[in-house]
């Protein structure tokens, strides 16, 4: 497991001094926000945008690709397939069988050596006894069962004539016991070494107490976990902090062993079961293990107890190699599960980076480290914050997204100095323009003393006193201040995402909001989304806005809301409408949203009535069409004749240019008219 067998203090990242050899990604909060910009704008969901970025990966500022979790999981699956295609489970028995053949052959050689020794001794009676015993032992060896478990069981009852063969067999049995126990309880590997009778008894006591704690918890009682760890903590190198953590570790190991057995043929599985029964002569120990397996399967039914692995290779898998293989496959399963379930970058901090590096390589490990840091980078930059366990954009983050959208759409126009507030007419506002003019009758008397005295000196020359005349008076100019109120009507009907119009349209909304709030803070900006019905959208909710999952283009309701919003404002008033379809819905007298396609006469009439109301209240309607269909063009032309607004046919690529240029030109025109 990518995080298994480690204490909480050991999980996470390791840091070292920079020595010039380490490689990393050139990534900061702005780069992360840039990367998920389109996804965030399109779906309006910070969590979803971050999750998709984690899945897909991203490029840093130098163009280096950071691996996403989807590619990591595919690499894990490929590595698992390679391992399964490498090993043959039959090797579990071939290795043991070969060693048993060598031990039996050593015993046969030892028998012959005993006969030779007796013959050299010259004692005829002793020679006869040895030969009779040798014949009996040879017969026993010749009649050993063909199956591995039967051979082991018979040899356990066999009286060895060769001391070296007996010692080799005893060592093999102890080794197999340890390997078998390690396969079942991989997380207890440190306690499985050198299984003396005392250790076996202590392990049996530990399993009995563990089963008792499971029964206590099932009955609603509180087990003494701390006392258990004081007595048996040395069995668990992973240092579990809770009973659940300990049980999960053991359940994972037993589930892995069960998967291995499921992957065997029925004959192989029966052999292993019989071999285990032969090795585990202690029936109480066997019972405790079976009981624990049943309890863990009930406690962790979500683990893959029934899964089987398709081993197809030729390399024999030895009993000694089983724990290591199970550990590797388990780590892969755990890492894949963690990656598939992670919804926030911080959850990736649970990954053991060193273990992930062994499984996936350096590039994936570095990507995991940086992916895990993304949320922290954004939080430290003040762009997002954690509110009751949920990541949300901060006001600073909202402004940053708006400014990025504005920059994307406005970069070309800035070359032509678009957006500057140049006016030709001096105004009567309050903010100084840092310019002066000669006083004329009727001007506000905002005297610029310094320039007035200069004029007098230039006129009369040096010397005192300086005498002023009305012709010397110089007054300060002030900026002409005009106020504009704009409501953007954004079509969010189903046709917008279906025609790939929604993302550029929403970017325009965010850019226009950023432009007005940053460059024209006295202006008013309102936003209305409209599909089957229309809704006023607060500016702070703009990034979260998405399309409607209903059909209908309710311009009538949108214009109604815009007119009400603008009725509370002063200055010039305008509506900017972005749409890709003619009106197909309206609100009836009883408040019902009526929809019909193609457009009904009633919907058209109700929408035109609202256009006329806007016109009477001095609201100009400028329409940006993302479709050039005849029905839409016909309706917009009729609307323009009534309202005297303007209409533009544009594409998703040029929509931003049209809207921003038109807004700025209109803003200049308003200033000149004032």
MIMI-66344 format. One line per 8 residues: number of its first residue (from 1); their letters; for each residue x, y, z of C-alpha. Coordinates in nm, 2 decimals, decimal comma. Layout:
MIMI-66344
NUM) a) X Y Z; ...
END
This chain:
MIMI-66344
1) xxxxxxxx) 0,00 0,00 0,00; 0,13 0,35 -0,08; 0,07 0,45 0,28; 0,05 0,12 0,46; 0,28 0,02 0,74; 0,39 0,38 0,82; 0,31 0,60 1,12; 0,13 0,92 1,05
9) xxxxxxxx) 0,46 1,11 1,13; 0,63 0,92 0,85; 0,37 0,99 0,58; 0,41 1,27 0,34; 0,72 1,43 0,18; 1,09 1,43 0,24; 1,29 1,74 0,19; 1,67 1,79 0,13
17) xxxxxxxx) 1,91 2,07 0,06; 1,93 2,17 -0,31; 2,24 2,02 -0,47; 2,18 2,10 -0,83; 2,07 1,75 -0,93; 1,71 1,76 -0,82; 1,44 1,84 -1,08; 1,11 2,01 -1,02
25) xxxxxxxx) 0,84 2,19 -1,19; 0,83 2,57 -1,23; 0,48 2,61 -1,09; 0,31 2,88 -0,89; -0,04 2,97 -0,79; -0,09 3,19 -1,11; 0,02 2,90 -1,33; -0,23 2,66 -1,15
33) xxxxxxxx) -0,51 2,91 -1,19; -0,43 2,97 -1,55; -0,43 2,59 -1,62; -0,78 2,53 -1,48; -0,92 2,86 -1,60; -1,13 2,73 -1,89; -1,26 2,44 -1,69; -1,36 2,66 -1,39
41) xxxxxxxx) -1,53 2,91 -1,61; -1,71 2,65 -1,82; -1,84 2,43 -1,53; -1,84 2,69 -1,25; -1,72 2,43 -1,00; -1,39 2,48 -0,83; -1,38 2,13 -0,69; -1,46 1,98 -1,03
49) xxxxxxxx) -1,20 2,19 -1,21; -0,93 2,10 -0,96; -1,02 1,73 -0,98; -1,01 1,73 -1,36; -0,68 1,91 -1,35; -0,54 1,65 -1,11; -0,67 1,38 -1,34; -0,53 1,53 -1,66
57) xxxxxxxx) -0,21 1,69 -1,53; -0,09 2,03 -1,64; 0,20 2,21 -1,79; 0,43 2,43 -1,59; 0,55 2,78 -1,70; 0,84 2,62 -1,89; 0,60 2,39 -2,09; 0,70 2,08 -1,90
65) xxxxxxxx) 0,41 1,83 -1,87; 0,32 1,73 -1,52; 0,17 1,38 -1,51; -0,20 1,35 -1,41; -0,35 1,08 -1,20; -0,52 0,92 -1,50; -0,18 0,85 -1,66; -0,04 0,73 -1,32
73) xxxxxxxx) -0,33 0,48 -1,28; -0,27 0,36 -1,64; 0,10 0,31 -1,56; 0,01 0,12 -1,24; -0,23 -0,11 -1,44; 0,04 -0,17 -1,70; 0,30 -0,25 -1,43; 0,05 -0,49 -1,27
81) xxxxxxxx) -0,01 -0,67 -1,60; 0,36 -0,70 -1,65; 0,40 -0,87 -1,31; 0,11 -1,11 -1,37; 0,25 -1,20 -1,71; 0,58 -1,27 -1,55; 0,50 -1,53 -1,28; 0,36 -1,88 -1,27
89) xxxxxxxx) 0,19 -1,98 -0,94; 0,29 -2,34 -1,00; 0,64 -2,23 -0,89; 0,51 -2,21 -0,53; 0,52 -2,59 -0,53; 0,80 -2,65 -0,77; 1,05 -2,48 -0,55; 0,94 -2,67 -0,24
97) xxxxxxxx) 0,92 -3,00 -0,43; 1,27 -2,95 -0,56; 1,41 -2,89 -0,22; 1,23 -3,19 -0,09; 1,38 -3,40 -0,36; 1,72 -3,28 -0,26; 1,65 -3,36 0,10; 1,52 -3,71 0,01
105) xxxxxxxx) 1,82 -3,77 -0,20; 2,04 -3,67 0,09; 1,86 -3,91 0,31; 1,91 -4,19 0,05; 2,28 -4,11 0,04; 2,29 -4,11 0,42; 2,12 -4,46 0,43; 2,39 -4,60 0,20
113) xxxxxxxx) 2,66 -4,43 0,41; 2,51 -4,60 0,72; 2,53 -4,94 0,54; 2,89 -4,88 0,44; 2,98 -4,78 0,79; 2,82 -5,10 0,93; 3,00 -5,32 0,68; 3,34 -5,16 0,77
121) xxxxxxxx) 3,27 -5,22 1,13; 3,28 -5,60 1,09; 2,98 -5,67 1,32; 2,76 -5,91 1,13; 2,46 -5,86 1,35; 2,49 -5,48 1,34; 2,52 -5,50 0,97; 2,19 -5,70 0,94
129) xxxxxxxx) 2,00 -5,46 1,16; 2,12 -5,16 0,96; 2,04 -5,33 0,63; 1,69 -5,42 0,75; 1,63 -5,06 0,87; 1,76 -4,93 0,54; 1,52 -5,15 0,34; 1,23 -5,02 0,55
137) xxxxxxxx) 1,34 -4,65 0,51; 1,39 -4,70 0,13; 1,04 -4,85 0,11; 0,90 -4,55 0,29; 1,08 -4,31 0,07; 0,97 -4,50 -0,24; 0,60 -4,49 -0,13; 0,59 -4,11 -0,06
145) xxxxxxxx) 0,27 -3,96 -0,20; 0,30 -3,78 -0,53; 0,13 -3,46 -0,40; 0,34 -3,21 -0,22; 0,12 -3,18 0,09; 0,12 -3,56 0,13; 0,50 -3,58 0,10; 0,54 -3,31 0,36
153) xxxxxxxx) 0,30 -3,48 0,60; 0,47 -3,82 0,56; 0,81 -3,68 0,60; 0,70 -3,51 0,92; 0,63 -3,86 1,06; 0,95 -4,01 0,91; 1,24 -4,12 1,13; 1,55 -3,99 0,96
161) xxxxxxxx) 1,86 -4,20 0,93; 2,08 -3,91 0,80; 2,12 -3,62 1,05; 2,20 -3,37 0,78; 1,88 -3,46 0,59; 1,68 -3,43 0,91; 1,83 -3,09 0,98; 1,76 -2,97 0,63
169) xxxxxxxx) 1,40 -3,09 0,65; 1,34 -2,92 0,99; 1,49 -2,59 0,86; 1,27 -2,61 0,55; 0,96 -2,66 0,76; 1,04 -2,37 0,98; 1,11 -2,16 0,68; 0,79 -2,25 0,51
177) xxxxxxxx) 0,59 -2,18 0,83; 0,74 -1,83 0,85; 0,67 -1,77 0,48; 0,32 -1,89 0,50; 0,25 -1,68 0,81; 0,41 -1,38 0,64; 0,18 -1,43 0,34; -0,13 -1,43 0,56
185) xxxxxxxx) -0,01 -1,15 0,79; 0,23 -0,94 0,58; 0,19 -0,65 0,82; 0,32 -0,87 1,11; 0,63 -0,97 0,92; 0,87 -0,87 1,20; 0,69 -1,09 1,44; 0,69 -1,38 1,20
193) xxxxxxxx) 1,06 -1,45 1,21; 1,23 -1,73 1,40; 0,90 -1,89 1,50; 1,00 -2,08 1,82; 0,73 -2,27 2,01; 0,72 -1,98 2,25; 0,66 -1,73 1,97; 0,39 -1,95 1,82
201) xxxxxxxx) 0,21 -1,97 2,15; 0,24 -1,59 2,19; 0,11 -1,54 1,84; -0,18 -1,77 1,92; -0,26 -1,57 2,23; -0,24 -1,25 2,03; -0,49 -1,38 1,76; -0,73 -1,50 2,03
209) xxxxxxxx) -0,73 -1,16 2,20; -0,77 -0,98 1,86; -1,07 -1,20 1,79; -1,21 -1,12 2,13; -1,17 -0,75 2,07; -1,36 -0,78 1,74; -1,64 -0,96 1,92; -1,65 -0,69 2,19
217) xxxxxxxx) -1,68 -0,42 1,93; -1,96 -0,61 1,76; -2,14 -0,63 2,09; -2,11 -0,25 2,14; -1,83 -0,27 2,40; -1,51 -0,07 2,40; -1,20 -0,30 2,35; -0,88 -0,23 2,54
225) xxxxxxxx) -0,67 -0,14 2,23; -0,39 0,04 2,43; -0,34 -0,27 2,65; -0,34 -0,49 2,35; -0,06 -0,28 2,19; 0,14 -0,28 2,51; 0,14 -0,66 2,51; 0,17 -0,73 2,14
233) xxxxxxxx) 0,28 -0,41 1,97; 0,61 -0,57 1,85; 0,40 -0,78 1,61; 0,30 -0,47 1,42; 0,58 -0,26 1,27; 0,34 -0,03 1,11; 0,26 0,12 1,46; -0,12 0,14 1,41
241) xxxxxxxx) -0,28 0,41 1,63; -0,63 0,27 1,64; -0,80 -0,07 1,64; -0,95 0,02 1,30; -0,61 0,10 1,15; -0,46 -0,23 1,28; -0,76 -0,43 1,15; -0,74 -0,26 0,81
249) xxxxxxxx) -0,37 -0,35 0,78; -0,44 -0,72 0,87; -0,75 -0,73 0,65; -0,56 -0,61 0,35; -0,29 -0,87 0,40; -0,54 -1,15 0,43; -0,74 -1,03 0,14; -0,42 -1,03 -0,08
257) xxxxxxxx) -0,35 -1,39 0,02; -0,71 -1,48 -0,05; -0,68 -1,32 -0,40; -0,37 -1,53 -0,46; -0,55 -1,85 -0,36; -0,85 -1,75 -0,58; -0,60 -1,71 -0,87; -0,48 -2,07 -0,84
265) xxxxxxxx) -0,63 -2,37 -1,02; -0,85 -2,59 -0,79; -0,56 -2,84 -0,77; -0,31 -2,57 -0,68; -0,54 -2,43 -0,42; -0,61 -2,77 -0,26; -0,24 -2,83 -0,25; -0,16 -2,51 -0,07
273) xxxxxxxx) -0,45 -2,56 0,17; -0,33 -2,91 0,25; 0,03 -2,78 0,28; -0,08 -2,52 0,52; -0,27 -2,78 0,73; 0,04 -2,99 0,74; 0,26 -2,70 0,85; 0,02 -2,56 1,10
281) xxxxxxxx) -0,02 -2,87 1,32; -0,15 -2,66 1,60; -0,53 -2,68 1,55; -0,60 -2,40 1,80; -0,37 -2,17 1,59; -0,54 -2,27 1,27; -0,88 -2,21 1,43; -0,79 -1,86 1,55
289) xxxxxxxx) -0,66 -1,78 1,20; -0,98 -1,90 1,03; -1,19 -1,71 1,29; -0,99 -1,39 1,23; -1,04 -1,42 0,85; -1,41 -1,46 0,89; -1,43 -1,16 1,13; -1,22 -0,94 0,90
297) xxxxxxxx) -1,43 -1,03 0,60; -1,74 -0,92 0,79; -1,57 -0,60 0,91; -1,42 -0,51 0,57; -1,66 -0,64 0,30; -1,54 -0,37 0,06; -1,20 -0,53 0,02; -1,15 -0,76 -0,29
305) xxxxxxxx) -1,18 -1,09 -0,11; -1,33 -1,26 -0,42; -1,10 -1,11 -0,68; -0,86 -1,33 -0,87; -0,54 -1,24 -1,06; -0,46 -1,38 -1,40; -0,10 -1,50 -1,37; 0,02 -1,60 -1,72
313) xxxxxxxx) 0,40 -1,60 -1,69; 0,67 -1,87 -1,69; 0,89 -1,75 -1,40; 0,81 -1,98 -1,10; 0,69 -1,79 -0,79; 0,85 -1,94 -0,48; 0,69 -1,94 -0,14; 0,96 -1,70 -0,03
321) xxxxxxxx) 0,86 -1,46 -0,30; 0,49 -1,46 -0,22; 0,50 -1,20 0,06; 0,70 -0,96 -0,15; 0,48 -1,01 -0,46; 0,16 -0,97 -0,25; 0,31 -0,65 -0,09; 0,39 -0,50 -0,43
329) xxxxxxxx) 0,05 -0,59 -0,58; -0,12 -0,46 -0,26; 0,07 -0,13 -0,28; -0,04 -0,09 -0,64; -0,40 -0,16 -0,55; -0,39 0,09 -0,26; -0,22 0,36 -0,46; -0,47 0,32 -0,75
337) xxxxxxxx) -0,76 0,33 -0,50; -0,62 0,64 -0,34; -0,57 0,81 -0,68; -0,92 0,72 -0,80; -1,09 0,85 -0,48; -0,89 1,17 -0,44; -1,10 1,48 -0,50; -0,87 1,74 -0,35
345) xxxxxxxx) -0,49 1,79 -0,39; -0,44 1,77 -0,01; -0,55 1,41 -0,01; -0,25 1,31 -0,21; -0,03 1,40 0,08; -0,11 1,05 0,22; 0,09 0,89 -0,05; 0,43 0,75 0,04
353) xxxxxxxx) 0,63 0,93 -0,22; 0,93 0,69 -0,20; 0,71 0,39 -0,25; 0,53 0,56 -0,54; 0,87 0,64 -0,70; 0,95 0,26 -0,69; 0,62 0,18 -0,86; 0,58 0,46 -1,10
361) xxxxxxxx) 0,92 0,63 -1,15; 1,07 0,97 -1,07; 0,85 1,17 -1,30; 0,53 1,04 -1,15; 0,67 1,09 -0,79; 0,76 1,45 -0,87; 0,42 1,51 -1,02; 0,25 1,37 -0,72
369) xxxxxxxx) 0,44 1,60 -0,49; 0,34 1,91 -0,69; -0,02 1,80 -0,73; -0,05 1,76 -0,36; 0,08 2,12 -0,31; -0,16 2,29 -0,55; -0,43 2,37 -0,30; -0,18 2,50 -0,05
377) xxxxxxxx) -0,02 2,72 -0,31; -0,36 2,87 -0,41; -0,46 2,92 -0,04; -0,13 3,09 0,04; -0,18 3,32 -0,26; -0,52 3,41 -0,12; -0,70 3,28 -0,42; -0,90 3,00 -0,25
385) xxxxxxxx) -1,00 2,92 0,11; -1,14 2,62 0,29; -1,48 2,69 0,42; -1,62 2,41 0,63; -1,43 2,15 0,44; -1,50 2,28 0,10; -1,26 2,48 -0,12; -1,41 2,81 -0,25
393) xxxxxxxx) -1,28 3,11 -0,44; -1,20 3,41 -0,23; -1,29 3,77 -0,35; -0,92 3,80 -0,46; -0,96 3,47 -0,66; -1,27 3,60 -0,83; -1,09 3,92 -0,93; -0,80 3,72 -1,06
401) xxxxxxxx) -1,02 3,50 -1,28; -1,20 3,81 -1,41; -0,87 3,98 -1,49; -0,73 3,67 -1,66; -1,04 3,65 -1,87; -1,01 4,02 -1,95; -0,64 3,98 -2,04; -0,72 3,69 -2,27
409) xxxxxxxx) -0,98 3,90 -2,46; -0,83 4,24 -2,43; -0,46 4,18 -2,51; -0,49 4,27 -2,88; -0,69 4,58 -2,81; -0,44 4,71 -2,56; -0,19 4,76 -2,84; -0,42 5,03 -2,98
417) xxxxxxxx) -0,45 5,19 -2,63; -0,82 5,09 -2,62; -0,99 5,15 -2,29; -0,82 5,48 -2,21; -1,05 5,76 -2,09; -0,96 6,03 -2,34; -1,23 6,30 -2,37; -1,23 6,63 -2,57
425) xxxxxxxx) -1,47 6,82 -2,35; -1,37 6,98 -2,02; -1,62 6,88 -1,75; -1,76 7,01 -1,43; -1,68 6,71 -1,21; -1,49 6,70 -0,89; -1,17 6,51 -0,98; -0,88 6,74 -1,10
433) xxxxxxxx) -0,75 6,67 -1,45; -0,41 6,84 -1,37; -0,47 7,08 -1,66; -0,55 7,46 -1,65; -0,72 7,70 -1,88; -0,78 8,08 -1,89; -1,08 8,18 -1,70; -1,40 8,26 -1,90
441) xxxxxxxx) -1,71 8,41 -1,77; -1,94 8,14 -1,62; -1,66 7,90 -1,53; -1,64 7,77 -1,18; -1,38 7,99 -1,00; -1,12 7,71 -0,92; -0,82 7,94 -0,93; -0,48 7,80 -1,00
449) xxxxxxxx) -0,28 8,05 -0,80; 0,06 7,94 -0,92; -0,02 7,97 -1,29; -0,21 8,29 -1,23; 0,09 8,46 -1,07; 0,31 8,33 -1,35; 0,08 8,49 -1,61; 0,10 8,83 -1,43
457) xxxxxxxx) 0,48 8,81 -1,41; 0,51 8,73 -1,78; 0,28 9,02 -1,86; 0,44 9,29 -1,64; 0,79 9,16 -1,59; 0,99 9,11 -1,28; 0,96 9,32 -0,97; 0,71 9,37 -0,69
465) xxxxxxxx) 0,44 9,41 -0,61; 0,28 9,17 -0,87; -0,05 9,32 -0,99; -0,32 9,08 -1,11; -0,58 9,15 -1,37; -0,87 8,93 -1,48; -0,67 8,83 -1,79; -0,42 8,66 -1,57
473) xxxxxxxx) -0,67 8,43 -1,40; -0,60 8,06 -1,47; -0,84 7,80 -1,34; -0,81 7,42 -1,29; -0,98 7,18 -1,52; -1,17 6,89 -1,38; -1,24 6,55 -1,53; -1,57 6,50 -1,69
481) xxxxxxxx) -1,73 6,22 -1,50; -2,01 6,02 -1,65; -2,19 5,72 -1,50; -2,30 5,42 -1,70; -2,52 5,13 -1,59; -2,49 4,81 -1,78; -2,67 4,48 -1,75; -2,53 4,18 -1,94
489) xxxxxxxx) -2,79 3,92 -2,05; -2,62 3,59 -2,10; -2,80 3,30 -2,28; -2,75 2,98 -2,08; -2,99 2,76 -2,27; -2,89 2,41 -2,37; -2,79 2,52 -2,72; -2,51 2,73 -2,59
497) xxxxxxxx) -2,29 2,44 -2,47; -2,41 2,22 -2,75; -2,27 2,47 -3,00; -1,95 2,54 -2,80; -2,07 2,90 -2,73; -2,10 2,89 -2,36; -1,73 2,91 -2,26; -1,64 3,22 -2,47
505) xxxxxxxx) -1,97 3,39 -2,37; -1,90 3,34 -2,00; -1,55 3,46 -2,04; -1,69 3,78 -2,19; -1,91 3,82 -1,89; -1,62 3,78 -1,65; -1,40 4,01 -1,86; -1,66 4,28 -1,88
513) xxxxxxxx) -1,72 4,26 -1,50; -1,35 4,29 -1,44; -1,31 4,58 -1,68; -1,60 4,78 -1,52; -1,51 4,71 -1,16; -1,14 4,79 -1,21; -1,14 5,08 -1,47; -1,49 5,22 -1,41
521) xxxxxxxx) -1,56 5,17 -1,04; -1,85 5,42 -1,04; -2,03 5,23 -1,31; -2,29 4,97 -1,24; -2,27 4,62 -1,38; -2,55 4,36 -1,35; -2,58 4,01 -1,48; -2,88 3,81 -1,58
529) xxxxxxxx) -2,87 3,45 -1,71; -3,16 3,33 -1,91; -3,27 2,99 -2,04; -3,62 2,87 -1,99; -3,64 3,14 -1,72; -3,41 3,43 -1,63; -3,22 3,48 -1,30; -3,02 3,77 -1,16
537) xxxxxxxx) -2,67 3,65 -1,09; -2,47 3,83 -0,82; -2,12 3,91 -0,94; -1,95 3,70 -0,67; -2,14 3,40 -0,80; -2,03 3,46 -1,16; -1,76 3,19 -1,17; -2,00 2,93 -1,04
545) xxxxxxxx) -2,27 3,01 -1,31; -2,34 2,72 -1,55; -2,59 2,65 -1,82; -2,95 2,53 -1,78; -3,03 2,17 -1,84; -3,36 2,28 -2,01; -3,45 2,41 -2,35; -3,59 2,76 -2,39
553) xxxxxxxx) -3,46 3,11 -2,46; -3,66 3,35 -2,24; -3,55 3,70 -2,36; -3,87 3,85 -2,23; -3,80 3,75 -1,87; -3,43 3,86 -1,90; -3,53 4,20 -2,03; -3,79 4,24 -1,75
561) xxxxxxxx) -3,53 4,17 -1,48; -3,27 4,40 -1,65; -3,52 4,68 -1,67; -3,60 4,65 -1,30; -3,23 4,64 -1,21; -3,16 4,95 -1,42; -3,46 5,14 -1,28; -3,26 5,18 -0,96
569) xxxxxxxx) -2,96 5,33 -1,14; -2,87 5,67 -1,28; -2,67 5,78 -1,58; -2,68 5,62 -1,92; -2,84 5,27 -1,92; -2,78 4,98 -2,16; -2,84 4,61 -2,20; -2,58 4,39 -2,37
577) xxxxxxxx) -2,74 4,06 -2,48; -2,54 3,76 -2,59; -2,75 3,48 -2,74; -2,75 3,21 -3,01; -3,12 3,17 -3,06; -3,45 3,36 -3,11; -3,69 3,39 -2,81; -3,88 3,06 -2,75
585) xxxxxxxx) -4,01 3,12 -2,40; -4,18 3,38 -2,19; -4,34 3,43 -1,85; -4,72 3,41 -1,87; -4,96 3,63 -1,66; -4,99 3,36 -1,40; -4,61 3,33 -1,36; -4,57 3,01 -1,57
593) xxxxxxxx) -4,27 2,97 -1,80; -4,42 2,89 -2,14; -4,19 2,73 -2,40; -4,25 2,64 -2,76; -4,03 2,57 -3,05; -4,04 2,70 -3,31; -4,11 3,04 -3,17; -4,48 3,11 -3,10
601) xxxxxxxx) -4,65 3,44 -3,19; -4,74 3,50 -2,83; -4,37 3,47 -2,71; -4,26 3,71 -2,98; -4,53 3,96 -2,89; -4,45 3,95 -2,51; -4,08 3,99 -2,58; -4,14 4,29 -2,81
609) xxxxxxxx) -4,36 4,45 -2,54; -4,07 4,43 -2,30; -3,83 4,58 -2,56; -4,08 4,87 -2,59; -4,08 4,92 -2,21; -3,70 4,93 -2,21; -3,70 5,19 -2,49; -3,95 5,41 -2,31
617) xxxxxxxx) -3,72 5,41 -2,00; -3,42 5,51 -2,21; -3,25 5,17 -2,20; -3,04 5,09 -2,51; -3,03 4,72 -2,61; -2,72 4,60 -2,80; -2,74 4,24 -2,92; -2,45 4,00 -3,00
625) xxxxxxxx) -2,57 3,71 -3,21; -2,37 3,38 -3,20; -2,59 3,23 -3,48; -2,69 3,38 -3,81; -3,01 3,19 -3,85; -3,30 3,37 -4,03; -3,54 3,36 -3,73; -3,29 3,52 -3,49
633) xxxxxxxx) -3,17 3,78 -3,74; -3,54 3,87 -3,82; -3,63 3,92 -3,46; -3,32 4,12 -3,37; -3,38 4,35 -3,67; -3,73 4,42 -3,55; -3,60 4,48 -3,19; -3,34 4,73 -3,33
641) xxxxxxxx) -3,60 4,92 -3,52; -3,79 4,98 -3,20; -3,51 5,04 -2,96; -3,24 5,20 -3,19; -2,99 4,96 -3,04; -2,73 4,79 -3,25; -2,69 4,43 -3,35; -2,37 4,23 -3,43
649) xxxxxxxx) -2,32 3,89 -3,57; -2,01 3,74 -3,43; -1,84 3,40 -3,36; -1,71 3,25 -3,03; -1,36 3,36 -3,13; -1,44 3,72 -3,19; -1,72 3,77 -2,94; -1,49 3,93 -2,68
657) xxxxxxxx) -1,35 4,18 -2,92; -1,69 4,29 -3,03; -1,84 4,33 -2,69; -1,54 4,51 -2,53; -1,48 4,74 -2,82; -1,85 4,83 -2,83; -1,86 4,89 -2,46; -1,56 5,11 -2,47
665) xxxxxxxx) -1,67 5,31 -2,77; -2,00 5,36 -2,61; -1,83 5,47 -2,29; -1,63 5,73 -2,48; -1,94 5,85 -2,67; -2,12 5,90 -2,34; -1,84 6,11 -2,20; -1,82 6,33 -2,52
673) xx) -2,20 6,37 -2,51; -2,19 6,49 -2,15
END
